[in-house]
Amino acid sequence: MSLLLALGFSVPALGQQIPVSGTVTNAGGIPLRGVAVHVQGTPTRVVTDANGKYSIAAAPAQGLLSFTLLGQRGVQETIAGRSTINVTMAPIAFLEEMVVTAYGEQRRADITGAVSSAKIETVDRQTSASVLQRLDVSVPGVTVDASGSPGSRSTVRIRGISSFQNNDPLYIVDGVPIQDSYVNWLNPDDITSVQVLKDASAASIYGARASNGVVIIETTKKGIGGPPRATFRVRTGVATPVRGYDDFLISNPLDYFAVVKQSYANAGKPLDDYWKALYGDPNNPTIPKYIFAAPGTGATVNSFGQIVSVDPSKYTYPTSLIMPGSSGTNWWKAVFGPAPIADYNLDVSGGSEDNAYSVSFNYFNQDGTAIYNTFKRGGVRVNTSFNRGKLSFGENAALSLEQHTGGIPDDPGGYAEDGILGKNILMQPIIPIYDINGNFAGGKATGLGNQSNPLHYAFSNKDNINKNNRIFGNAFGGLAITPQLALRSSLGFNVGQNSFNGFSPPYPENAEATFTNAINENTNQFLDWTWSNTLKYDRKFLERHSFAVLVGQEANASYNRYIEASMGNLLSTGVDSRYIQDALGDASTKNVLSRGGQSALLSLFGKADYNFADTYIASVTLRRDGSSRMAPGHQWGTFPAFGLGWRVSKMGFLSGNHL
């Protein structure tokens, strides 16, 4: 009877539910807000408040609580009938944290490939339109170049140049691959992590597209438990041109001539007459009153060929120009100078134990340090996540609208001399900015080169407009089949339209003068989608062995259509008349073309990781891609990789060594 009675009382004890509450603090005793507290084996989840406190109405008396927070080492506590459980969480060292890698997360210590993380705290100290421009100083082995114009495309190189063709890395944003290297539509303030996969072992799971490395960008900010919280941040400042060119550019014409004269002496050649026509007596040079006067303007010259007088009434634009000599044009100051920059961000976030959301708004406005150059961007991002027992789902979506005014976002477009900086360096100080009638001057006289006036170049492009509008994001869902086995599916989309409207002016002041104008415009529309499905099994057994397997399938498709048109000899160059219509210009110069394309990629991939005693690590990756871009019979390729790791610091002979 006593045995049966004991059993009778023990059965309800096993299923007993009790309330549990407590406080979560860090190692310094400071309460931690936003810690997720989960009753293992049940859908019950709560989040600590601003005082680090949590409360669970009913939990199994013999259940297990898990405490997790980004940047803190996870803690598990057995309830063991206790109604109050206080927890202290220790911070995770940067080199031990979880990092986002291919199709999931992995403990940094278990990674055998070359993976670098950008410290977001370091990146956030800088203000720029592109997060890529901030990587140059925060990620070793990565170099970033840009023209300096706000909103310009960044050129990223991981471990240098590896090909005579495309050397751009593959960009993965929230698990969605990006087909081009332009990511300025992303708001840097939305980014939670940036990982750079540098070698084949780390990047091979992305196949041939990852031959130049992979940059993984996550923008998955979510709210923490509690009512909605709003945060408004404003960052303003002034950008200044990098010092250097202005220090060695010669702005005194006589000093410039001294260098030219010495170069002839070093070569053992006599000075050409056109230099005498500019500076007069080589032994006593002077700045001329005029450097150029068109035939028919009544010019008179001295014995050296210098123009000493003209008839200003004979000036006509654009055929009969007269240009005075300058006592010293500082072309750097004429074109470059300080420029304001402003970045505004509003975030609204919140959530509960089963959901979290974050909505962010951004407006970025930056003037270029080169005159007549502005970049503006406005954007909205919505991130949500939901948990329903073993099922989780959500989305990350962003809308971005950009406008670059000035027409030189990727200056120089062809070769260095063709850019505004190249023109600036090559313009001689004896050339004035304007001619005698206030029109732009140039190096029309022999010996002054054939570069365009950089201020004219910038002014003529001031009404050019580049627009980039984009909707980007993904919807995802996951199922925790067992604690060790998880299924995840994600559908990503990238929809956008780029457009450009530009004007090409005449340059009658150049040595090789042009007298015709033209306009051109183009529009590119595109749609990319990516559907990926992964199954991951992660198990630890016999205490010292850890084994993880990831298998997956991915399908990608891209569509684009491009149309371009141009026309010359506009009757009016006003902004309101810059349209491609027969009545507004020379119809015989009109040119229209269009093109487009579509492609698809189907992939199968797998990855296996093994860890023994947190000391010996092995990783094997295999991916097989089928691309519609390749010729029949050559459409499939296989990309294997493996890596081995040995954590020497775990060996007994290094115990206690702090090196």
C-alpha positions as CSV (number, residue, x, y, z in Angstrom):
1,M,0.0,0.0,0.0
2,S,2.8,2.4,0.9
3,L,4.5,1.9,-2.5
4,L,1.3,2.5,-4.5
5,L,0.6,5.6,-2.4
6,A,4.0,7.0,-3.2
7,L,3.5,6.4,-6.9
8,G,0.1,8.1,-6.7
9,F,1.6,11.3,-5.3
10,S,4.6,11.3,-7.6
11,V,2.7,11.4,-10.9
12,P,1.1,14.8,-10.4
13,A,4.4,16.1,-9.1
14,L,6.0,15.4,-12.5
15,G,3.4,17.5,-14.4
16,Q,3.3,20.4,-11.8
17,Q,3.3,23.9,-13.2
18,I,4.7,26.7,-11.1
19,P,5.3,30.5,-11.7
20,V,8.9,31.5,-12.3
21,S,10.4,35.0,-12.2
22,G,13.8,36.6,-11.8
23,T,16.4,39.1,-13.0
24,V,19.1,38.8,-15.6
25,T,22.2,40.9,-15.2
26,N,25.6,41.1,-16.9
27,A,28.9,40.3,-15.3
28,G,29.0,43.8,-13.8
29,G,25.6,43.4,-12.2
30,I,23.8,45.7,-14.7
31,P,20.3,44.5,-15.7
32,L,20.1,43.2,-19.2
33,R,17.1,44.3,-21.3
34,G,15.8,42.2,-24.2
35,V,17.1,38.7,-23.0
36,A,14.9,36.0,-24.6
37,V,13.8,33.5,-21.9
38,H,12.5,30.2,-23.4
39,V,11.0,27.2,-21.6
40,Q,12.6,24.3,-23.5
41,G,10.1,21.9,-25.1
42,T,7.2,24.4,-25.0
43,P,6.2,27.5,-27.0
44,T,6.5,29.7,-23.9
45,R,8.9,32.6,-24.5
46,V,9.2,35.9,-22.6
47,V,11.7,38.9,-22.8
48,T,13.3,40.8,-20.0
49,D,12.2,44.4,-19.4
50,A,14.3,47.5,-18.9
51,N,15.2,46.3,-15.4
52,G,16.2,42.9,-16.5
53,K,13.2,41.3,-15.0
54,Y,11.1,38.5,-16.5
55,S,8.1,36.5,-15.3
56,I,6.6,33.2,-16.5
57,A,3.1,32.4,-15.3
58,A,3.4,28.6,-15.6
59,A,6.4,26.5,-16.3
60,P,7.1,22.8,-15.5
61,A,8.6,22.4,-12.1
62,Q,11.4,20.3,-13.5
63,G,11.7,22.2,-16.8
64,L,14.7,23.9,-18.4
65,L,15.1,27.6,-19.0
66,S,17.3,29.0,-21.7
67,F,18.5,32.6,-21.7
68,T,19.9,34.2,-25.0
69,L,21.0,37.7,-26.0
70,L,23.1,38.8,-28.8
71,G,26.6,39.5,-27.6
72,Q,26.2,37.4,-24.4
73,R,27.0,33.8,-23.8
74,G,23.8,31.7,-23.6
75,V,22.8,30.3,-20.2
76,Q,20.6,27.3,-19.3
77,E,19.1,26.8,-15.9
78,T,17.1,23.8,-14.5
79,I,14.0,25.1,-12.7
80,A,14.1,22.3,-10.1
81,G,11.0,23.6,-8.3
82,R,12.4,27.1,-7.8
83,S,10.1,30.1,-8.3
84,T,12.9,32.6,-8.4
85,I,15.8,32.2,-10.8
86,N,18.3,35.0,-11.2
87,V,20.9,34.7,-14.0
88,T,24.2,36.3,-14.8
89,M,25.3,36.4,-18.4
90,A,28.9,36.7,-19.6
91,P,29.9,38.6,-22.7
92,I,31.1,36.7,-25.8
93,A,34.5,37.8,-27.0
94,F,34.5,39.1,-30.6
95,L,36.5,36.1,-31.9
96,E,34.1,33.6,-30.3
97,E,30.8,35.0,-31.5
98,M,28.4,33.5,-33.9
99,V,28.8,34.8,-37.5
100,V,26.6,34.6,-40.5
101,T,28.1,32.4,-43.1
102,A,26.7,30.4,-46.0
103,Y,23.0,29.7,-45.5
104,G,23.1,30.0,-41.7
105,E,25.2,30.8,-38.7
106,Q,28.4,29.2,-37.3
107,R,30.5,29.7,-34.3
108,R,33.6,31.6,-35.3
109,A,35.9,29.2,-33.6
110,D,34.5,26.3,-35.8
111,I,35.2,28.1,-39.1
112,T,38.1,26.6,-41.1
113,G,38.0,29.1,-44.0
114,A,39.1,32.7,-44.1
115,V,36.2,34.8,-42.8
116,S,36.4,38.4,-41.5
117,S,33.7,40.4,-39.8
118,A,33.3,44.1,-40.0
119,K,32.9,45.6,-36.5
120,I,29.6,47.5,-36.9
121,E,30.6,49.8,-34.1
122,T,33.7,50.9,-36.1
123,V,31.7,51.1,-39.3
124,D,29.0,53.3,-37.7
125,R,31.6,56.0,-36.8
126,Q,31.8,57.0,-40.4
127,T,29.2,58.7,-42.5
128,S,28.9,57.8,-46.2
129,A,26.3,56.8,-48.7
130,S,27.6,53.2,-49.0
131,V,28.5,50.7,-46.3
132,L,31.1,49.3,-48.7
133,Q,33.2,52.5,-48.4
134,R,33.4,51.9,-44.7
135,L,34.9,48.4,-45.1
136,D,38.3,49.6,-46.3
137,V,39.5,50.4,-42.7
138,S,37.7,47.7,-40.8
139,V,38.3,44.4,-42.7
140,P,41.8,43.2,-43.4
141,G,42.5,42.0,-47.0
142,V,39.7,44.2,-48.4
143,T,40.3,47.3,-50.4
144,V,37.6,49.7,-51.5
145,D,37.9,52.4,-54.2
146,A,35.4,55.0,-55.3
147,S,35.5,58.1,-57.4
148,G,34.8,60.3,-54.4
149,S,31.5,61.6,-55.8
150,P,28.6,60.9,-53.4
151,G,26.6,57.9,-54.3
152,S,29.4,56.6,-56.6
153,R,29.8,52.8,-57.2
154,S,32.4,51.2,-54.9
155,T,35.0,48.9,-56.3
156,V,35.7,46.2,-53.8
157,R,38.7,43.8,-54.1
158,I,39.2,40.9,-51.8
159,R,42.8,39.8,-51.6
160,G,43.7,41.8,-54.8
161,I,42.9,41.1,-58.4
162,S,42.5,37.5,-59.6
163,S,41.2,37.9,-63.2
164,F,41.6,40.0,-66.3
165,Q,37.8,40.2,-66.4
166,N,35.3,40.7,-63.6
167,N,37.0,40.9,-60.1
168,D,33.9,41.9,-58.1
169,P,32.9,39.7,-55.2
170,L,29.4,38.2,-54.9
171,Y,27.1,40.2,-52.6
172,I,24.5,38.3,-50.5
173,V,22.0,40.6,-48.8
174,D,19.7,38.8,-46.3
175,G,20.4,35.5,-48.1
176,V,19.6,36.9,-51.5
177,P,22.4,37.2,-54.1
178,I,22.8,40.5,-55.9
179,Q,23.7,40.4,-59.6
180,D,25.6,43.7,-59.7
181,S,28.1,45.4,-57.4
182,Y,26.0,48.5,-56.6
183,V,24.5,48.4,-53.1
184,N,24.2,52.1,-52.2
185,W,20.5,51.6,-52.0
186,L,21.1,50.0,-48.7
187,N,20.9,52.2,-45.6
188,P,24.1,51.5,-43.6
189,D,22.1,52.2,-40.4
190,D,19.9,49.2,-41.1
191,I,22.9,46.8,-41.3
192,T,23.4,44.4,-38.4
193,S,26.5,42.4,-39.7
194,V,28.9,42.3,-42.6
195,Q,31.0,39.1,-43.2
196,V,33.6,38.7,-45.9
197,L,34.4,35.2,-47.1
198,K,37.8,35.3,-48.6
199,D,39.0,31.9,-49.7
200,A,37.6,28.9,-51.6
201,S,36.9,26.9,-48.4
202,A,34.6,29.5,-47.1
203,A,33.0,30.7,-50.3
204,S,32.7,27.5,-52.4
205,I,29.2,26.8,-51.3
206,Y,28.1,29.7,-53.5
207,G,29.7,28.1,-56.6
208,A,31.4,29.9,-59.5
209,R,29.9,33.3,-58.6
210,A,32.0,33.3,-55.5
211,S,35.4,33.1,-57.3
212,N,36.3,36.6,-56.1
213,G,35.0,36.2,-52.6
214,V,31.7,36.8,-51.0
215,V,30.4,39.8,-49.0
216,I,27.4,38.8,-46.7
217,I,25.3,41.7,-45.5
218,E,22.5,41.2,-42.9
219,T,19.8,43.9,-42.4
220,T,17.7,41.8,-40.1
221,K,17.2,44.3,-37.2
222,K,14.2,43.3,-35.0
223,G,12.5,44.8,-32.1
224,I,12.7,43.5,-28.5
225,G,9.8,42.7,-26.2
226,G,7.6,45.5,-25.0
227,P,5.5,48.4,-26.4
228,P,6.7,50.3,-29.6
229,R,9.9,52.3,-29.1
230,A,10.9,55.1,-31.5
231,T,14.4,56.3,-32.0
232,F,15.4,59.3,-34.1
233,R,19.0,59.9,-35.0
234,V,20.5,62.9,-36.9
235,R,24.1,63.0,-38.1
236,T,25.3,66.1,-39.9
237,G,28.8,67.2,-40.9
238,V,31.0,68.7,-43.6
239,A,33.0,66.7,-46.1
240,T,36.3,68.2,-47.2
241,P,38.4,67.2,-50.2
242,V,41.4,65.0,-49.4
243,R,44.6,67.1,-49.2
244,G,47.3,66.2,-51.7
245,Y,46.6,67.4,-55.2
246,D,46.1,71.0,-54.0
247,D,49.6,70.9,-52.4
248,F,51.5,70.2,-55.6
249,L,49.4,71.8,-58.3
250,I,51.2,74.9,-59.5
251,S,48.9,78.0,-59.5
252,N,51.6,80.6,-60.5
253,P,52.0,80.8,-64.3
254,L,55.6,82.0,-64.1
255,D,56.5,79.1,-61.8
256,Y,54.8,76.7,-64.3
257,F,56.8,78.2,-67.2
258,A,60.0,77.7,-65.2
259,V,59.3,74.0,-64.9
260,V,58.6,73.8,-68.7
261,K,61.7,75.7,-69.6
262,Q,63.9,73.5,-67.4
263,S,62.4,70.4,-69.0
264,Y,63.5,71.6,-72.4
265,A,67.0,72.4,-71.0
266,N,67.2,68.9,-69.5
267,A,66.3,67.4,-72.9
268,G,68.9,69.6,-74.7
269,K,66.2,71.1,-77.0
270,P,65.4,74.7,-77.8
271,L,62.1,76.2,-76.5
272,D,59.2,76.0,-78.9
273,D,57.9,79.3,-80.3
274,Y,54.4,78.8,-78.9
275,W,55.8,79.1,-75.4
276,K,57.3,82.4,-76.3
277,A,54.0,83.5,-77.7
278,L,52.5,82.9,-74.3
279,Y,55.3,84.1,-71.9
280,G,57.4,86.4,-74.2
281,D,61.1,86.6,-73.5
282,P,62.2,83.2,-72.0
283,N,64.8,85.0,-69.9
284,N,62.3,87.5,-68.6
285,P,58.9,85.9,-68.9
286,T,55.7,87.8,-68.3
287,I,52.1,87.0,-68.1
288,P,50.4,88.0,-71.3
289,K,47.4,90.3,-71.5
290,Y,45.7,87.7,-73.7
291,I,46.4,84.0,-74.4
292,F,44.1,83.7,-77.3
293,A,42.3,85.9,-79.9
294,A,40.5,84.4,-82.8
295,P,41.3,85.6,-86.3
296,G,39.4,88.8,-87.1
297,T,39.4,90.2,-83.6
298,G,42.1,92.8,-84.3
299,A,44.9,91.2,-82.4
300,T,48.4,92.7,-82.4
301,V,51.5,90.9,-81.1
302,N,55.0,91.8,-80.0
303,S,58.3,90.4,-81.3
304,F,57.8,87.2,-79.3
305,G,54.3,86.6,-80.6
306,Q,52.5,87.7,-77.4
307,I,49.1,89.2,-77.9
308,V,49.2,92.8,-76.6
309,S,45.9,94.2,-77.8
310,V,42.6,93.1,-79.3
311,D,39.3,94.7,-80.4
312,P,36.7,93.5,-77.9
313,S,33.9,94.6,-80.2
314,K,34.9,91.8,-82.6
315,Y,34.1,89.1,-80.0
316,T,31.3,86.7,-80.9
317,Y,30.3,83.5,-79.2
318,P,31.1,80.7,-80.1
319,T,33.2,81.4,-83.2
320,S,35.4,84.4,-82.4
321,L,36.6,84.1,-78.8
322,I,39.0,86.2,-76.9
323,M,40.6,84.9,-73.7
324,P,42.7,87.0,-71.2
325,G,45.8,85.7,-69.5
326,S,45.4,84.7,-65.9
327,S,47.8,85.8,-63.2
328,G,47.2,82.5,-61.6
329,T,44.1,80.3,-61.6
330,N,43.7,78.0,-58.7
331,W,41.8,75.3,-60.5
332,W,41.5,73.2,-57.3
333,K,39.7,75.9,-55.4
334,A,37.5,76.7,-58.4
335,V,36.1,73.2,-58.5
336,F,36.6,71.6,-55.1
337,G,35.5,72.7,-51.6
338,P,33.7,71.7,-48.4
339,A,30.3,70.1,-48.8
340,P,27.5,69.4,-46.3
341,I,26.2,66.0,-45.5
342,A,23.2,64.9,-43.5
343,D,21.8,61.5,-42.4
344,Y,18.4,61.2,-40.7
345,N,17.1,57.9,-39.3
346,L,13.8,57.0,-37.5
347,D,13.3,53.5,-36.1
348,V,10.1,52.1,-34.6
349,S,10.4,48.6,-33.1
350,G,8.7,46.4,-30.6
351,G,7.4,42.9,-30.1
352,S,6.3,40.2,-27.7
353,E,7.3,36.7,-26.8
354,D,6.0,35.4,-30.1
355,N,6.8,38.2,-32.5
356,A,9.1,41.1,-33.2
357,Y,9.1,43.9,-35.7
358,S,11.2,46.9,-36.8
359,V,10.3,49.7,-39.2
360,S,13.0,52.2,-40.2
361,F,12.9,55.4,-42.3
362,N,16.0,57.0,-43.8
363,Y,16.8,60.2,-45.6
364,F,20.4,60.8,-46.7
365,N,21.6,64.0,-48.4
366,Q,25.2,64.7,-49.4
367,D,26.7,67.4,-51.7
368,G,29.9,66.4,-53.5
369,T,33.2,68.1,-52.8
370,A,33.2,68.7,-56.5
371,I,30.9,71.5,-57.5
372,Y,27.4,70.9,-58.8
373,N,27.2,67.4,-57.5
374,T,24.5,66.0,-55.1
375,F,23.2,62.6,-53.9
376,K,19.9,62.0,-52.2
377,R,18.4,58.8,-50.9
378,G,15.1,58.0,-49.1
379,G,14.2,54.6,-47.9
380,V,11.8,52.5,-45.8
381,R,12.5,49.1,-44.3
382,V,10.1,46.7,-42.6
383,N,11.4,43.5,-40.8
384,T,9.1,41.1,-39.0
385,S,9.4,37.7,-37.4
386,F,6.8,35.4,-35.8
387,N,7.0,32.2,-33.8
388,R,4.2,29.6,-33.5
389,G,5.5,26.6,-31.6
390,K,8.0,24.9,-33.9
391,L,7.1,27.1,-36.8
392,S,8.8,30.5,-37.5
393,F,8.2,32.9,-40.4
394,G,8.7,36.5,-41.3
395,E,10.0,38.9,-43.9
396,N,12.6,41.6,-44.6
397,A,11.6,44.2,-47.2
398,A,13.0,47.6,-48.2
399,L,12.1,50.4,-50.6
400,S,14.8,52.7,-51.7
401,L,14.6,55.8,-54.0
402,E,17.8,57.5,-55.1
403,Q,18.6,60.5,-57.1
404,H,22.1,61.7,-58.1
405,T,22.3,65.2,-59.7
406,G,25.4,66.2,-61.5
407,G,25.9,63.4,-63.9
408,I,29.3,62.2,-62.7
409,P,28.7,59.5,-60.1
410,D,31.3,57.2,-61.6
411,D,33.7,59.9,-62.8
412,P,36.0,59.2,-64.6
413,G,34.0,57.1,-66.9
414,G,36.7,56.1,-69.5
415,Y,40.2,57.2,-68.7
416,A,41.6,59.3,-65.9
417,E,42.2,62.4,-68.0
418,D,38.5,62.4,-68.9
419,G,37.3,62.9,-65.4
420,I,36.9,66.1,-63.5
421,L,40.0,65.5,-61.4
422,G,42.1,64.8,-64.5
423,K,40.9,67.9,-66.2
424,N,41.7,69.8,-63.0
425,I,45.3,68.6,-62.8
426,L,46.0,69.2,-66.5
427,M,44.7,72.7,-66.8
428,Q,47.5,75.3,-66.7
429,P,47.3,78.2,-64.3
430,I,47.6,80.8,-67.1
431,I,44.2,79.8,-68.4
432,P,41.4,81.9,-66.9
433,I,38.0,80.4,-65.9
434,Y,36.1,82.8,-68.1
435,D,36.8,84.7,-71.3
436,I,36.3,88.5,-71.7
437,N,32.5,88.1,-72.2
438,G,31.9,85.8,-69.2
439,N,31.7,82.5,-71.1
440,F,33.9,79.6,-70.1
441,A,37.5,79.8,-71.3
442,G,39.8,77.0,-72.2
443,G,43.2,76.0,-73.5
444,K,42.6,77.0,-77.1
445,A,46.0,78.4,-77.8
446,T,48.9,76.1,-78.9
447,G,50.7,74.6,-75.9
448,L,47.8,74.8,-73.5
449,G,46.6,71.3,-74.1
450,N,43.2,70.1,-75.1
451,Q,41.5,69.6,-71.8
452,S,38.0,71.0,-71.2
453,N,37.5,73.6,-68.5
454,P,36.6,71.5,-65.4
455,L,34.2,74.1,-64.1
456,H,32.5,74.1,-67.5
457,Y,32.4,70.3,-67.4
458,A,30.7,70.3,-64.0
459,F,28.3,73.1,-64.8
460,S,27.1,71.4,-68.0
461,N,26.4,68.2,-66.1
462,K,24.6,69.9,-63.2
463,D,21.1,69.1,-64.5
464,N,22.0,65.5,-65.4
465,I,20.0,63.0,-63.3
466,N,20.6,59.4,-62.3
467,K,17.8,57.6,-60.6
468,N,17.8,54.2,-58.9
469,N,14.5,52.9,-57.5
470,R,14.4,49.5,-55.9
471,I,12.3,47.1,-53.9
472,F,14.3,44.4,-52.2
473,G,13.6,41.7,-49.6
474,N,12.7,38.2,-48.8
475,A,10.0,36.1,-47.1
476,F,11.1,33.1,-45.0
477,G,9.8,30.3,-43.0
478,G,11.3,27.6,-40.8
479,L,10.2,24.5,-39.1
480,A,12.1,23.0,-36.1
481,I,11.2,19.3,-36.8
482,T,13.3,18.3,-33.7
483,P,15.8,20.2,-31.6
484,Q,18.5,18.9,-33.9
485,L,16.8,19.0,-37.3
486,A,15.5,22.3,-38.9
487,L,14.0,23.1,-42.3
488,R,14.1,26.6,-43.8
489,S,12.8,28.1,-47.0
490,S,13.3,31.6,-48.3
491,L,12.0,33.5,-51.4
492,G,14.0,36.6,-52.2
493,F,13.2,39.3,-54.7
494,N,15.0,42.3,-56.2
495,V,13.0,44.6,-58.4
496,G,14.3,47.9,-59.7
497,Q,14.6,50.6,-62.3
498,N,17.6,52.7,-63.2
499,S,17.4,55.8,-65.4
500,F,19.7,58.5,-66.7
501,N,19.0,61.8,-68.4
502,G,22.1,63.7,-69.6
503,F,23.3,66.6,-71.7
504,S,26.5,67.0,-73.7
505,P,27.4,70.7,-74.4
506,P,29.6,72.2,-77.1
507,Y,33.1,73.1,-76.1
508,P,34.1,75.9,-78.5
509,E,36.9,77.1,-76.1
510,N,38.9,73.8,-76.5
511,A,41.8,73.5,-78.9
512,E,39.8,70.8,-80.7
513,A,36.6,72.7,-80.5
514,T,33.1,71.1,-80.7
515,F,30.0,73.1,-81.6
516,T,27.2,70.6,-81.3
517,N,25.1,69.6,-78.4
518,A,23.3,66.4,-77.6
519,I,21.1,64.7,-75.1
520,N,20.8,61.1,-74.2
521,E,18.7,59.1,-71.8
522,N,18.3,55.4,-70.9
523,T,16.2,53.2,-68.7
524,N,16.9,49.7,-67.3
525,Q,14.3,47.6,-65.7
526,F,15.1,44.3,-63.9
527,L,13.6,41.6,-61.8
528,D,15.6,38.9,-59.9
529,W,14.2,36.2,-57.7
530,T,15.9,33.5,-55.6
531,W,14.2,30.6,-53.9
532,S,16.4,28.6,-51.5
533,N,15.5,25.6,-49.3
534,T,17.8,24.1,-46.7
535,L,17.7,21.2,-44.2
536,K,20.2,21.3,-41.3
537,Y,21.0,18.6,-38.8
538,D,23.2,19.6,-35.8
539,R,24.0,17.1,-33.1
540,K,26.5,16.8,-30.3
541,F,27.1,13.2,-29.0
542,L,29.4,11.5,-26.5
543,E,30.2,14.9,-25.1
544,R,33.2,15.6,-27.3
545,H,31.9,15.1,-30.8
546,S,29.8,17.7,-32.7
547,F,28.5,17.0,-36.2
548,A,26.5,19.3,-38.5
549,V,25.2,18.7,-42.0
550,L,23.5,21.2,-44.3
551,V,21.9,20.2,-47.6
552,G,20.0,22.6,-49.9
553,Q,18.6,23.5,-53.2
554,E,18.5,27.0,-54.8
555,A,16.9,28.4,-57.9
556,N,17.6,31.9,-59.4
557,A,16.2,33.7,-62.3
558,S,16.9,37.2,-63.7
559,Y,15.1,39.4,-66.3
560,N,16.1,42.8,-67.6
561,R,15.1,45.2,-70.4
562,Y,17.2,48.3,-71.4
563,I,16.2,51.1,-73.7
564,E,18.4,54.1,-74.8
565,A,17.9,57.1,-77.0
566,S,19.9,60.2,-78.1
567,M,19.6,63.2,-80.3
568,G,21.9,66.1,-81.3
569,N,21.7,69.8,-82.2
570,L,18.8,70.8,-79.9
571,L,17.2,74.1,-80.9
572,S,17.0,75.1,-77.2
573,T,19.4,73.8,-74.5
574,G,17.0,74.7,-71.7
575,V,16.1,71.9,-69.3
576,D,12.5,72.1,-70.3
577,S,13.4,71.3,-73.9
578,R,15.6,68.3,-73.4
579,Y,13.4,65.7,-74.9
580,I,14.0,63.4,-77.8
581,Q,11.4,64.8,-80.3
582,D,11.9,65.5,-84.0
583,A,10.7,69.1,-83.6
584,L,13.2,69.9,-80.8
585,G,16.4,69.0,-82.6
586,D,18.0,67.4,-85.6
587,A,15.9,64.4,-86.3
588,S,18.6,62.8,-88.5
589,T,20.8,62.4,-85.4
590,K,18.1,60.6,-83.4
591,N,19.1,57.1,-82.4
592,V,17.1,54.6,-80.4
593,L,18.0,51.1,-79.3
594,S,16.8,48.5,-76.8
595,R,18.0,45.2,-75.5
596,G,17.2,42.7,-72.8
597,G,17.8,39.2,-71.5
598,Q,17.0,36.5,-69.0
599,S,19.0,33.8,-67.3
600,A,18.5,31.1,-64.7
601,L,20.6,29.2,-62.3
602,L,19.8,25.9,-60.5
603,S,22.0,24.7,-57.7
604,L,22.3,21.8,-55.3
605,F,24.7,22.1,-52.4
606,G,25.8,20.4,-49.2
607,K,28.2,21.1,-46.3
608,A,29.4,18.9,-43.4
609,D,31.2,20.0,-40.3
610,Y,32.9,17.9,-37.6
611,N,34.3,19.1,-34.3
612,F,36.2,16.9,-31.9
613,A,36.7,18.2,-28.3
614,D,36.5,21.8,-29.6
615,T,40.1,21.2,-30.9
616,Y,40.1,19.4,-34.2
617,I,37.8,20.7,-36.9
618,A,37.0,19.5,-40.4
619,S,34.7,20.9,-43.1
620,V,33.6,19.6,-46.5
621,T,31.6,21.6,-49.0
622,L,30.1,20.6,-52.4
623,R,28.0,22.6,-54.8
624,R,26.7,21.8,-58.3
625,D,25.4,24.6,-60.5
626,G,23.5,24.5,-63.8
627,S,23.5,27.9,-65.7
628,S,21.5,28.9,-68.7
629,R,24.3,31.3,-69.6
630,M,26.5,28.5,-70.7
631,A,26.4,26.6,-74.0
632,P,24.5,23.2,-74.1
633,G,26.7,20.4,-72.8
634,H,28.7,22.9,-70.6
635,Q,25.9,24.1,-68.4
636,W,26.8,22.2,-65.2
637,G,29.8,22.6,-63.0
638,T,30.8,21.1,-59.6
639,F,32.7,23.1,-57.0
640,P,34.1,21.1,-54.0
641,A,36.2,22.4,-51.1
642,F,37.4,21.2,-47.7
643,G,39.1,22.7,-44.7
644,L,40.9,21.5,-41.6
645,G,41.4,23.3,-38.4
646,W,43.5,22.8,-35.2
647,R,43.0,25.0,-32.2
648,V,46.4,24.8,-30.7
649,S,45.3,26.9,-27.8
650,K,43.2,23.9,-26.6
651,M,46.3,21.7,-26.3
652,G,47.5,20.8,-22.8
653,F,51.0,22.0,-23.3
654,L,49.6,25.6,-23.8
655,S,47.4,25.5,-20.7
656,G,47.8,28.8,-18.9
657,N,49.7,30.4,-21.7
658,H,48.3,33.9,-22.4
659,L,50.1,34.7,-25.6
